[in-house]
Amino acid sequence: MTVPSDALRDWASDAVARVAAAQIGPVAETLGRVEDAADGVVRVSGLADLRAGEMVRFADGSFGLARILDQHSVGCVLLDEGAHIDAGQVVHGTGDVLRVPVGGALLGRVVDPLGRPLDGLGPLEASDRAPIERGAPPIIDRDLVTEPLQTGILLVDAMIPLGRGQRELILGDRQTGKTAIGVDAIINQRDSDVVCIYVAIGQKSSSVRQAIEAVRAHGNPQRCIFVVAGASTSPGLQWLAPFAGMTMAEHVRDAGGHALIVLDDLTKHAATHREISLLLRQPPGREAYPGDIFHLHARLLERAAKLCAAKGGGSLTALPIAETEAGNLSAYIPTNLISITDGQVVLDTRLFHEGRRPAVDTGRSVSRVGGKTQAPALRGVAETLRLAYAQFEELEIFSRFGATTEPRTRAKLEHGRRIREVLRQGRHAPRDLGVEVALLLAVDEGLLDPVPLPRMRDFTDGLGPWLSGEAGDALARVRDSGHLTADDRASLREALARRAAGLVPAAP
């Protein structure tokens, strides 16, 4: 076949242009060698210009993160299994820090800390990537925490209220409901403008699956991101998980949105950090933790903040979870986290075994910020709740000795038992603001005192739909505005009194 001369001339000119535009010349590449590799860490030599936090690439295609810079070698943490890494192999410096995908493409997805999908829904099409390590917002860029973050858990919202931009520690022994509080807070954001990020660090696969399925069944998973580094993953990925989740949440905040991140849990993260540090031969300190363990979690949690209007007005609220042993709050990691955060929700094993859900110890739990953010309607009906409940618990302890009590004391005990029943709440059943205000109004007005304790569940269950039919306008105004006017209070009180009266047995 004969090629036309014009076509041949065009092809030749195009080829000459491509050759002229090509960048031909020597390329400098930083190379090192593996000295030893074991237990998820690698010692590398020859990378004199490597920076802390920089990525390195090994011969089998796996990646590592430079953690310890010694005089003659670099200690790296593997981010993959690295089963084929042997001494003497070539290591490439990438010249870049670790970055993870961010943005709307992550919503509704289950990913590992590197952004790789784990849900079988196909590849992740994220256009933006951000470094995992970022400085906390400076004071000048922050604003006061003034907006409430409703968890839907009446006990928390009434006694330990949270604000957008706050850091509240969830603390307790194993199997006391710590994860349940974080998951219920995520579920309650199903109709809000808050994007939720759940980070599982070293958790069992069954526990992670239960948390994800609970959000899918009761919440809005399309406004959630699940970052999973399970117990079977490499220590490097477990160490990376909270920083990756925080970066994804910061992208929402910096765009002017609101984010909630649940870190489950930082006790396991501290243990992973200790394991990596000891393998890299860092000097151990108290309980064999390295000296930088406080700085590790402080620089992580300080990234949660409420930004000022000039920076978009976004917020990032953090709910880190920590595990205690035998209720010991003075252990090393719990005390570190308590000093970093703005309060703590303490769960008690004894209350849990007594069937109290949530098993929150109100005497040792505190919110150092959220009281100023509490919705006015809720604050108005919950002002004396904490004091009344504390007095009841003290009186109940003394009444167990069997001493005869006067009528006034018996009335306080009966009132306190009804407060306890109102605060009792099952999992995955968050209450909206209007229902919370109505329940506390019924307690505050003493409407529930004549109701027998066995019938209290009949009063609380299904209260929201019932009130929507009996006092729907008042309930909607409280829910939307956060305020309780005198007319709405009277309307709700009348409806609640009718419901309570229907549960009081007729006099003989």
C-alpha positions as CSV (number, residue, x, y, z in Angstrom):
1,M,0.0,0.0,0.0
2,T,1.3,3.4,-0.9
3,V,1.3,6.1,1.8
4,P,0.3,9.6,0.5
5,S,3.2,12.0,0.6
6,D,1.2,14.6,2.5
7,A,0.3,12.1,5.3
8,L,3.9,11.0,5.5
9,R,5.1,14.6,5.8
10,D,2.6,15.3,8.6
11,W,3.6,12.2,10.5
12,A,7.3,13.2,10.2
13,S,6.8,16.7,11.4
14,D,4.7,15.5,14.3
15,A,7.4,13.0,15.3
16,V,10.1,15.8,15.1
17,A,7.9,18.0,17.4
18,R,7.5,15.2,19.9
19,V,11.3,14.5,20.0
20,A,12.0,18.2,20.4
21,A,9.6,18.5,23.3
22,A,10.9,15.4,25.1
23,Q,12.9,16.0,28.3
24,I,16.1,14.1,27.6
25,G,18.8,14.0,30.2
26,P,20.0,12.4,33.4
27,V,17.5,11.8,36.2
28,A,18.6,11.7,39.8
29,E,17.0,9.0,42.0
30,T,17.6,8.4,45.7
31,L,18.4,4.8,46.4
32,G,19.0,2.9,49.6
33,R,19.3,-0.7,50.8
34,V,17.4,-2.8,53.3
35,E,19.6,-3.6,56.3
36,D,17.0,-5.8,58.1
37,A,13.2,-6.4,58.1
38,A,11.0,-8.1,60.7
39,D,7.7,-7.6,62.5
40,G,6.4,-4.8,60.3
41,V,9.5,-2.5,60.6
42,V,12.5,-2.1,58.2
43,R,15.9,-0.6,58.8
44,V,17.2,1.2,55.7
45,S,20.6,2.7,55.0
46,G,21.9,5.0,52.2
47,L,19.0,7.4,52.2
48,A,20.8,10.4,53.7
49,D,18.3,13.0,52.5
50,L,15.2,11.2,53.7
51,R,12.8,13.2,55.8
52,A,10.7,12.1,58.8
53,G,7.3,11.1,57.5
54,E,8.5,10.6,53.9
55,M,7.3,7.6,51.9
56,V,9.7,4.9,50.7
57,R,9.1,2.3,48.1
58,F,10.5,-1.3,48.3
59,A,11.4,-3.7,45.5
60,D,8.2,-5.7,45.8
61,G,6.1,-2.6,45.3
62,S,5.1,-2.1,49.0
63,F,5.4,1.2,50.8
64,G,6.8,2.3,54.1
65,L,6.8,5.4,56.2
66,A,10.1,6.9,57.6
67,R,9.7,7.1,61.4
68,I,13.1,7.2,63.0
69,L,16.1,9.1,61.5
70,D,19.3,7.8,63.0
71,Q,22.8,8.9,62.0
72,H,23.5,5.9,59.7
73,S,20.1,4.4,59.1
74,V,16.4,5.1,58.9
75,G,13.7,3.1,60.7
76,C,10.6,2.6,58.5
77,V,7.2,1.3,59.3
78,L,5.6,-1.0,56.7
79,L,2.2,0.0,55.3
80,D,1.7,-3.4,53.7
81,E,2.6,-6.9,54.6
82,G,6.0,-6.8,53.1
83,A,6.5,-10.6,53.0
84,H,9.0,-10.4,50.2
85,I,11.3,-7.7,51.6
86,D,14.8,-9.1,52.4
87,A,18.1,-7.6,53.4
88,G,20.1,-6.1,50.6
89,Q,17.1,-5.1,48.4
90,V,17.0,-1.7,46.9
91,V,14.8,1.0,48.5
92,H,13.5,4.1,46.6
93,G,12.9,7.4,48.2
94,T,9.7,9.0,46.9
95,G,10.3,12.6,47.9
96,D,6.8,13.0,49.2
97,V,4.9,12.5,52.4
98,L,2.0,10.1,52.8
99,R,-1.3,11.4,51.4
100,V,-4.8,9.9,51.6
101,P,-7.8,10.6,49.4
102,V,-10.3,13.1,50.6
103,G,-13.6,14.5,49.3
104,G,-17.1,13.4,48.5
105,A,-16.1,10.2,46.7
106,L,-15.4,8.7,50.1
107,L,-18.9,9.1,51.4
108,G,-20.7,5.8,52.0
109,R,-17.5,3.8,51.5
110,V,-15.5,1.5,53.7
111,V,-11.8,2.0,53.1
112,D,-8.4,1.2,54.7
113,P,-6.2,4.1,56.0
114,L,-4.6,4.4,52.6
115,G,-8.0,4.9,51.0
116,R,-8.1,1.5,49.4
117,P,-11.7,0.2,49.2
118,L,-12.7,-2.7,51.4
119,D,-16.4,-2.8,50.6
120,G,-16.2,-4.5,47.1
121,L,-18.0,-1.5,45.5
122,G,-15.3,-0.8,42.9
123,P,-12.4,1.6,42.8
124,L,-12.4,4.9,44.6
125,E,-12.5,7.9,42.3
126,A,-11.2,10.6,44.5
127,S,-9.6,13.6,42.8
128,D,-8.0,15.2,45.8
129,R,-5.4,13.9,48.2
130,A,-4.1,15.5,51.4
131,P,-1.2,14.7,53.8
132,I,-1.9,12.7,56.9
133,E,0.1,15.0,59.1
134,R,-1.1,18.6,59.4
135,G,-0.6,21.2,62.1
136,A,-3.6,22.1,64.3
137,P,-5.4,25.3,63.5
138,P,-3.8,28.3,65.2
139,I,-5.7,30.1,67.9
140,I,-6.4,33.1,65.7
141,D,-8.3,30.8,63.2
142,R,-10.5,29.3,65.9
143,D,-13.9,30.4,67.2
144,L,-15.9,29.7,70.3
145,V,-17.8,26.4,70.5
146,T,-21.4,27.7,70.5
147,E,-23.4,25.2,68.5
148,P,-24.8,22.0,70.0
149,L,-24.0,18.6,68.7
150,Q,-27.0,16.4,69.5
151,T,-26.1,12.8,70.2
152,G,-29.7,11.6,70.6
153,I,-28.8,10.1,73.9
154,L,-30.9,11.9,76.6
155,L,-28.5,11.3,79.4
156,V,-25.6,12.8,77.4
157,D,-27.5,15.7,75.9
158,A,-29.0,16.7,79.2
159,M,-26.1,16.2,81.6
160,I,-22.9,16.0,79.5
161,P,-23.8,18.1,76.4
162,L,-21.4,18.4,73.5
163,G,-20.7,21.2,71.1
164,R,-19.5,21.3,67.5
165,G,-15.7,21.5,67.6
166,Q,-15.4,19.8,71.0
167,R,-13.2,16.8,71.9
168,E,-15.0,14.5,74.4
169,L,-13.4,11.3,75.6
170,I,-15.5,8.1,76.0
171,L,-13.9,6.1,78.7
172,G,-14.7,2.7,80.3
173,D,-13.8,-1.0,80.7
174,R,-14.3,-3.4,77.8
175,Q,-17.9,-4.4,77.0
176,T,-19.5,-1.4,78.7
177,G,-21.0,0.3,75.6
178,K,-18.3,2.7,74.6
179,T,-18.6,2.0,70.9
180,A,-22.4,2.1,71.2
181,I,-22.3,5.7,72.3
182,G,-20.1,6.7,69.4
183,V,-22.3,4.8,66.9
184,D,-25.5,6.2,68.3
185,A,-24.0,9.7,67.9
186,I,-23.3,8.9,64.3
187,I,-26.8,7.5,63.7
188,N,-28.4,10.7,65.2
189,Q,-26.7,12.8,62.5
190,R,-28.8,11.1,59.8
191,D,-30.9,14.2,59.2
192,S,-28.3,16.8,60.2
193,D,-25.6,18.6,58.1
194,V,-22.8,16.7,59.9
195,V,-20.6,14.3,58.0
196,C,-19.4,11.4,60.2
197,I,-16.2,9.4,60.1
198,Y,-15.9,6.2,62.0
199,V,-12.3,5.0,62.5
200,A,-11.7,1.4,63.7
201,I,-8.2,0.8,65.1
202,G,-7.2,-2.8,65.9
203,Q,-10.8,-3.9,66.4
204,K,-12.2,-7.4,65.7
205,S,-13.8,-7.8,62.3
206,S,-17.1,-8.8,63.9
207,S,-17.2,-5.7,66.0
208,V,-16.4,-3.4,63.0
209,R,-19.1,-5.2,61.0
210,Q,-21.7,-4.7,63.7
211,A,-20.9,-1.0,63.9
212,I,-21.1,-0.5,60.1
213,E,-24.3,-2.5,59.8
214,A,-25.9,-0.5,62.7
215,V,-25.2,2.8,60.8
216,R,-26.5,1.3,57.6
217,A,-29.7,0.0,59.2
218,H,-30.6,3.0,61.4
219,G,-28.5,6.0,60.1
220,N,-27.5,7.6,56.8
221,P,-24.4,5.8,55.6
222,Q,-24.2,8.0,52.5
223,R,-23.0,10.8,54.8
224,C,-20.5,8.6,56.6
225,I,-16.9,7.4,55.9
226,F,-15.7,4.2,57.5
227,V,-11.9,3.8,57.9
228,V,-11.0,0.3,59.0
229,A,-7.6,-1.0,60.3
230,G,-8.6,-4.2,61.9
231,A,-6.7,-6.4,64.3
232,S,-5.3,-8.5,61.5
233,T,-3.8,-5.6,59.5
234,S,-0.2,-4.5,59.8
235,P,0.8,-2.3,62.8
236,G,1.7,0.5,60.3
237,L,-1.8,0.7,59.0
238,Q,-3.2,0.6,62.6
239,W,-0.9,3.5,63.6
240,L,-1.9,5.4,60.5
241,A,-5.7,5.0,60.8
242,P,-6.6,7.9,63.2
243,F,-4.4,10.4,61.3
244,A,-6.0,9.3,58.0
245,G,-9.5,9.7,59.4
246,M,-8.6,13.1,60.8
247,T,-7.4,14.3,57.4
248,M,-10.6,13.2,55.8
249,A,-12.6,15.0,58.4
250,E,-10.5,18.1,58.1
251,H,-11.3,18.4,54.4
252,V,-15.0,18.6,55.4
253,R,-14.3,21.2,58.1
254,D,-12.0,23.4,55.9
255,A,-14.7,23.5,53.2
256,G,-17.1,25.1,55.7
257,G,-19.0,21.9,56.7
258,H,-19.3,20.1,59.9
259,A,-17.7,16.7,60.7
260,L,-17.8,14.2,63.6
261,I,-15.0,11.7,64.0
262,V,-15.2,8.7,66.3
263,L,-11.8,7.1,67.0
264,D,-12.3,3.5,68.3
265,D,-10.0,3.3,70.1
266,L,-6.9,5.2,71.1
267,T,-5.8,2.7,73.7
268,K,-5.1,0.1,71.0
269,H,-3.5,2.9,69.0
270,A,-1.1,3.7,71.9
271,A,-0.3,0.0,72.2
272,T,0.6,-0.1,68.5
273,H,2.7,3.0,68.8
274,R,4.6,1.3,71.7
275,E,5.1,-1.9,69.7
276,I,6.5,0.0,66.7
277,S,8.7,2.2,68.9
278,L,10.2,-0.7,70.8
279,L,10.9,-2.6,67.5
280,L,12.7,0.6,66.3
281,R,14.7,0.6,69.5
282,Q,13.4,3.9,70.9
283,P,14.0,4.3,74.6
284,P,11.0,3.2,76.7
285,G,9.4,5.2,79.5
286,R,6.5,4.7,81.8
287,E,4.7,1.3,81.1
288,A,7.2,0.9,78.2
289,Y,5.6,3.6,76.2
290,P,8.0,6.0,74.4
291,G,8.4,9.5,75.6
292,D,6.4,11.0,72.7
293,I,3.1,9.1,73.4
294,F,1.5,12.3,74.9
295,H,2.6,14.4,71.9
296,L,1.3,11.7,69.5
297,H,-2.3,12.0,70.8
298,A,-2.1,15.7,71.5
299,R,-1.2,16.6,68.0
300,L,-3.9,14.3,66.7
301,L,-6.8,15.6,68.8
302,E,-5.8,19.3,68.6
303,R,-6.8,19.2,65.0
304,A,-10.4,19.0,66.1
305,A,-11.7,22.6,66.3
306,K,-14.4,25.1,65.4
307,L,-13.1,27.6,62.8
308,C,-13.9,31.3,62.7
309,A,-16.2,32.8,60.0
310,A,-13.2,34.1,58.1
311,K,-12.0,30.5,57.7
312,G,-15.4,29.2,56.6
313,G,-17.0,28.5,60.0
314,G,-16.7,24.8,59.8
315,S,-16.3,22.5,62.7
316,L,-14.7,19.1,63.5
317,T,-15.9,17.3,66.6
318,A,-13.9,14.4,68.0
319,L,-15.1,11.5,70.1
320,P,-12.0,9.5,71.0
321,I,-12.6,6.2,72.8
322,A,-10.2,4.7,75.4
323,E,-10.4,1.5,77.4
324,T,-9.7,1.2,81.1
325,E,-8.9,-1.8,83.3
326,A,-11.0,-2.3,86.4
327,G,-12.3,1.2,86.1
328,N,-8.8,2.7,86.7
329,L,-9.0,6.3,85.4
330,S,-5.5,7.1,86.7
331,A,-3.7,4.7,84.3
332,Y,-1.2,6.3,81.9
333,I,-3.1,6.5,78.6
334,P,-6.5,7.5,80.2
335,T,-4.9,10.3,82.2
336,N,-3.1,11.6,79.1
337,L,-6.3,11.6,77.1
338,I,-8.3,13.2,79.9
339,S,-5.8,16.1,80.0
340,I,-6.0,16.6,76.3
341,T,-9.7,16.5,75.8
342,D,-12.5,18.9,76.9
343,G,-14.3,16.4,79.1
344,Q,-15.1,12.7,79.4
345,V,-18.1,10.3,79.4
346,V,-17.2,7.6,81.9
347,L,-19.0,4.2,81.7
348,D,-19.2,2.0,84.7
349,T,-19.1,-1.8,84.7
350,R,-21.4,-2.1,87.8
351,L,-24.1,0.1,86.1
352,F,-23.8,-2.0,82.9
353,H,-24.4,-5.3,84.8
354,E,-27.3,-3.7,86.6
355,G,-29.0,-3.2,83.2
356,R,-28.6,0.5,83.1
357,R,-28.2,1.6,79.4
358,P,-26.2,3.7,78.8
359,A,-24.1,2.8,81.8
360,V,-22.8,6.3,82.3
361,D,-21.4,7.3,85.7
362,T,-22.8,10.9,85.9
363,G,-20.7,11.7,88.9
364,R,-17.4,11.2,87.1
365,S,-18.5,12.4,83.7
366,V,-18.2,16.1,82.7
367,S,-18.3,18.3,79.6
368,R,-16.1,21.4,80.0
369,V,-17.5,23.1,76.9
370,G,-20.8,21.8,75.9
371,G,-22.9,23.4,78.7
372,K,-22.6,26.7,76.9
373,T,-23.8,25.2,73.6
374,Q,-26.8,23.3,75.0
375,A,-30.1,24.2,73.3
376,P,-32.0,26.7,75.4
377,A,-35.1,24.5,75.5
378,L,-33.1,21.6,76.8
379,R,-31.1,23.7,79.3
380,G,-34.3,25.2,80.7
381,V,-35.8,21.8,81.7
382,A,-32.5,20.2,82.7
383,E,-31.1,22.8,85.0
384,T,-31.7,20.9,88.2
385,L,-31.6,17.4,86.7
386,R,-28.0,16.6,87.5
387,L,-28.3,17.8,91.1
388,A,-31.6,16.0,91.7
389,Y,-30.2,12.8,90.2
390,A,-27.1,13.0,92.4
391,Q,-29.2,13.5,95.5
392,F,-31.3,10.6,94.6
393,E,-28.4,8.2,94.2
394,E,-27.0,9.3,97.6
395,L,-30.3,8.8,99.3
396,E,-30.8,5.5,97.6
397,I,-27.5,4.2,99.1
398,F,-28.6,5.2,102.6
399,S,-32.1,3.7,102.1
400,R,-30.6,0.3,101.5
401,F,-29.7,0.1,105.2
402,G,-33.4,-0.4,105.9
403,A,-33.9,2.7,108.0
404,T,-37.4,4.2,108.1
405,T,-37.6,7.3,105.8
406,E,-39.8,10.3,106.2
407,P,-42.5,11.0,103.5
408,R,-40.4,13.8,102.0
409,T,-37.4,11.5,101.5
410,R,-39.6,8.7,100.1
411,A,-41.0,11.2,97.6
412,K,-37.5,12.2,96.5
413,L,-36.6,8.5,96.1
414,E,-39.7,7.8,94.0
415,H,-39.0,10.9,91.8
416,G,-35.4,9.8,91.3
417,R,-36.4,6.3,90.2
418,R,-38.5,7.9,87.5
419,I,-35.6,10.1,86.4
420,R,-33.6,6.9,86.1
421,E,-36.2,5.2,84.0
422,V,-36.5,8.3,81.7
423,L,-32.7,8.3,81.2
424,R,-32.7,4.6,80.3
425,Q,-32.4,4.2,76.6
426,G,-31.7,1.3,74.2
427,R,-29.1,1.1,71.5
428,H,-29.6,2.6,68.0
429,A,-32.7,4.5,69.2
430,P,-31.7,8.2,69.4
431,R,-34.3,10.7,70.4
432,D,-34.7,14.1,68.7
433,L,-34.5,17.4,70.6
434,G,-38.3,17.8,70.9
435,V,-38.8,14.4,72.5
436,E,-35.9,15.0,74.9
437,V,-37.3,18.3,76.0
438,A,-40.8,16.7,76.5
439,L,-39.4,13.8,78.6
440,L,-37.4,16.2,80.8
441,L,-40.5,18.5,81.1
442,A,-42.5,15.6,82.3
443,V,-39.9,14.9,85.0
444,D,-39.5,18.6,85.9
445,E,-43.2,19.1,86.4
446,G,-43.6,15.9,88.4
447,L,-46.1,14.4,86.0
448,L,-44.5,11.0,86.2
449,D,-44.4,10.6,90.0
450,P,-47.9,8.9,90.1
451,V,-47.0,6.5,87.2
452,P,-46.0,3.0,88.5
453,L,-42.4,2.1,87.7
454,P,-43.4,-1.0,85.6
455,R,-45.5,1.3,83.4
456,M,-42.7,3.9,82.7
457,R,-41.6,2.0,79.6
458,D,-45.1,2.4,78.3
459,F,-44.8,6.2,78.7
460,T,-41.4,6.6,77.0
461,D,-41.8,4.1,74.2
462,G,-43.4,5.7,71.1
463,L,-43.6,9.1,72.8
464,G,-42.4,10.9,69.7
465,P,-45.1,9.7,67.3
466,W,-47.8,10.1,70.0
467,L,-46.8,13.7,70.7
468,S,-46.7,14.5,67.0
469,G,-50.4,13.7,66.9
470,E,-51.3,15.4,70.2
471,A,-49.1,18.5,70.2
472,G,-47.4,18.3,66.8
473,D,-47.0,22.1,66.3
474,A,-45.4,22.7,69.7
475,L,-43.1,19.7,69.2
476,A,-42.0,20.9,65.8
477,R,-41.3,24.4,67.0
478,V,-39.1,23.1,69.8
479,R,-37.3,20.8,67.5
480,D,-36.6,23.4,64.8
481,S,-35.9,26.5,67.0
482,G,-34.4,24.9,70.1
483,H,-36.5,27.2,72.3
484,L,-39.4,26.4,74.5
485,T,-41.9,29.2,74.8
486,A,-44.6,29.5,77.5
487,D,-47.3,28.5,75.1
488,D,-45.4,25.5,73.8
489,R,-44.6,24.5,77.3
490,A,-48.2,24.6,78.3
491,S,-49.3,22.6,75.2
492,L,-46.7,19.9,75.8
493,R,-47.4,19.7,79.5
494,E,-51.1,19.2,78.8
495,A,-50.5,16.4,76.4
496,L,-47.9,14.7,78.6
497,A,-50.3,14.9,81.6
498,R,-53.0,13.1,79.6
499,R,-50.5,10.4,78.6
500,A,-49.3,10.0,82.2
501,A,-52.9,9.9,83.6
502,G,-53.7,7.1,81.3
503,L,-51.0,4.9,83.0
504,V,-52.0,5.6,86.6
505,P,-54.2,2.8,88.1
506,A,-57.7,3.8,89.2
507,A,-58.2,4.3,92.9
508,P,-59.9,1.3,94.6
